[in-house]
Amino acid sequence: MCLFSRIFLVITRMLPLLSCRFLLLSTIPILICSLLVLIIANLVELGTVAHAVLSTVSVIAYFCCFVMGFGPIPNILCAEIFPTRVRGICIAICALVFWIGDIIVTYSLPVMLNSIGLAGVFGIYAIVCVIAFFFVFLKVPETKGMPLEVITEFFAVGAKQKQQAKQN
C-alpha cells in the first residue's frame, strides 16, 4: 500500500473524532494555499516538469482537503441545524441548492476559462474560499458532542434573539 493510501486511511479513521468546524477551519486554508500555488504556477513561466509537479501536487492536496472538509461537512451541518419536524424537506432543499451550485460551477467554468484564463478561475475560487473561511469562523458554531435537539434549540434561540433585536 502506498504512503498516500496509508495517510488517507489514517485521516479517514480520525474524521469522526474531529468536529465539523475544526475540519472546515483546518482544511480551507490548505484549499486556499493549493489554489494560490496553482495561480502562481500558471502565471510564472516555469519549466514543463516543474509546472506539472506543482500542478499535480496542488490538485491532489486540494482534492484531499476538499474530501475531508467542504465535501461532506455542509451536508452534515444541514442535517443538524433544522428542527426535526421540517428536517426532511430542508435537507431536500439544501441538496437542491448544492446541485444548482454544482451546475453553475460546471457550466460557468468554460466561459470563465475563455474570458479570464486558468489563473483567473483559480483566483476566483481562492477568493470564494477566503470568504468561506471567514463565514465559517464567524457564523458556524461547534456542534461536536451535542444532541440534535440541543443544536436545534441553539439555532432557535439565536433566531429569536435576532427577531427581538429587530423589534426593539
NORRA-V263344 format. One record per residue. N is the residue number from 1. RES is the residue in three letters. PHI is phi in radians with two decimals (none if undefined). Layout:
((N,RES,PHI) (N,RES,PHI))
//
This chain:
((1,MET,none) (2,CYS,-1.31) (3,LEU,-1.05) (4,PHE,-1.04) (5,SER,-1.14) (6,ARG,-1.16) (7,ILE,-1.08) (8,PHE,-1.08) (9,LEU,-1.12) (10,VAL,-1.10) (11,ILE,-1.13) (12,THR,-1.06) (13,ARG,-1.26) (14,MET,-1.48) (15,LEU,-0.94) (16,PRO,-1.13) (17,LEU,-1.42) (18,LEU,-1.73) (19,SER,-1.57) (20,CYS,-1.09) (21,ARG,-1.08) (22,PHE,-1.07) (23,LEU,-1.08) (24,LEU,-1.16) (25,LEU,-1.21) (26,SER,-1.65) (27,THR,-1.63) (28,ILE,-1.08) (29,PRO,-1.06) (30,ILE,-1.21) (31,LEU,-1.07) (32,ILE,-1.10) (33,CYS,-1.09) (34,SER,-1.07) (35,LEU,-1.16) (36,LEU,-1.13) (37,VAL,-1.11) (38,LEU,-1.13) (39,ILE,-1.10) (40,ILE,-1.10) (41,ALA,-1.11) (42,ASN,-1.58) (43,LEU,-1.62) (44,VAL,-1.55) (45,GLU,-1.37) (46,LEU,-1.85) (47,GLY,-1.21) (48,THR,-1.05) (49,VAL,-1.18) (50,ALA,-1.08) (51,HIS,-1.09) (52,ALA,-1.15) (53,VAL,-1.14) (54,LEU,-1.05) (55,SER,-1.12) (56,THR,-1.14) (57,VAL,-1.10) (58,SER,-1.13) (59,VAL,-1.16) (60,ILE,-1.14) (61,ALA,-1.10) (62,TYR,-1.05) (63,PHE,-1.08) (64,CYS,-1.10) (65,CYS,-1.27) (66,PHE,-1.11) (67,VAL,-1.14) (68,MET,-1.50) (69,GLY,-2.00) (70,PHE,-1.10) (71,GLY,-1.15) (72,PRO,-1.56) (73,ILE,-1.08) (74,PRO,-1.01) (75,ASN,-1.18) (76,ILE,-1.14) (77,LEU,-1.12) (78,CYS,-1.09) (79,ALA,-1.27) (80,GLU,-1.64) (81,ILE,-1.50) (82,PHE,-1.62) (83,PRO,-1.08) (84,THR,-1.00) (85,ARG,-1.18) (86,VAL,-2.11) (87,ARG,-1.01) (88,GLY,-1.04) (89,ILE,-1.20) (90,CYS,-1.18) (91,ILE,-1.13) (92,ALA,-1.11) (93,ILE,-1.15) (94,CYS,-1.06) (95,ALA,-1.08) (96,LEU,-1.08) (97,VAL,-1.11) (98,PHE,-1.05) (99,TRP,-1.15) (100,ILE,-1.10) (101,GLY,-1.07) (102,ASP,-1.08) (103,ILE,-1.14) (104,ILE,-1.08) (105,VAL,-1.11) (106,THR,-1.09) (107,TYR,-1.46) (108,SER,-1.51) (109,LEU,-1.00) (110,PRO,-1.08) (111,VAL,-1.15) (112,MET,-1.17) (113,LEU,-1.05) (114,ASN,-1.21) (115,SER,-1.60) (116,ILE,-2.08) (117,GLY,1.43) (118,LEU,-1.13) (119,ALA,-1.12) (120,GLY,-1.14) (121,VAL,-1.11) (122,PHE,-1.10) (123,GLY,-1.12) (124,ILE,-1.10) (125,TYR,-1.11) (126,ALA,-1.15) (127,ILE,-1.10) (128,VAL,-1.09) (129,CYS,-1.15) (130,VAL,-1.12) (131,ILE,-1.07) (132,ALA,-1.10) (133,PHE,-1.07) (134,PHE,-1.16) (135,PHE,-1.09) (136,VAL,-1.09) (137,PHE,-1.08) (138,LEU,-1.57) (139,LYS,-2.06) (140,VAL,-1.59) (141,PRO,-1.42) (142,GLU,-1.40) (143,THR,-2.09) (144,LYS,-1.11) (145,GLY,1.38) (146,MET,-1.68) (147,PRO,-1.17) (148,LEU,-1.00) (149,GLU,-1.13) (150,VAL,-1.20) (151,ILE,-1.10) (152,THR,-1.07) (153,GLU,-1.14) (154,PHE,-1.02) (155,PHE,-1.25) (156,ALA,-1.15) (157,VAL,-1.12) (158,GLY,-1.07) (159,ALA,-1.18) (160,LYS,-1.14) (161,GLN,-1.12) (162,LYS,-1.14) (163,GLN,-1.16) (164,GLN,-1.14) (165,ALA,-1.14) (166,LYS,-1.18) (167,GLN,-1.26) (168,ASN,-1.46))
//
